[in-house]
Amino acid sequence: MNALVFIMDPRHPLFEPDTSAQVIAPLIARASGPLGTNAQYLFSLEQALRKLGMHDAQSR
């Protein structure tokens, strides 16, 4: 099994300690990097988890 993990350093100037949906959703909508947009990653992750029969009750 291969896995790609993203870890945020809390000392980084862009670190956001507030993980509420009201704060995180706009950040996800705008964020992008060398591997694509954060929104693309989120939607791909959700699709992959659903294919595995996993569902996050807070995702909807």
N, C-alpha and C positions, 0 to 999 in steps of 0.2 A: 504494500500500500504506500502510495506517495501522498504527501501532505504539504501544503504551503501554508505557513502560519505568519500572520502579521502581528507584531508586538509593538505597542506604542510606549515610548519612554516618557514617563510623567515629567521629566525635566525638560522635554522638548517644548519650544515656545508655542507650538500648535496643539499641544495636548489639551483636551477638554475633559475635565473631571466630571462634569454633569452629564450623565448618561440618559437623561429623560428624553422621551421622543420629541418633545417640543424643541429641545436644543440640538439633538443629534440629527433629526430629519433634514433640516436645511444644510447641515454640513455634508451629509451623505449626498444630497442632491447636487452640490457644487464641486465636491472633491474629485480629483483625478490624479493619476500618476503614470509611471512607465508601463503599467500593466492594464491601463484603461481607466474608466470612471468607476467611482465607488458605487454608483447606482447600478451599473452593469454587474459588478461583483455581487451586490446584494441580491439582485433578481436571479442571477445564475445560481447562487447559493440556495436561495429559496426553492428553485426548481429542482435542484439536485436532492435536497432534503425531502421534498415531497415524493420524488421517485423512490426514495428509500423508505417511504412510509412514515417519515418524521414530520411533525407539525408543531410549530411554535404558537401557542395560544395567544401570545401577545403580538404576533405578526399581522393580524388582521383586526 
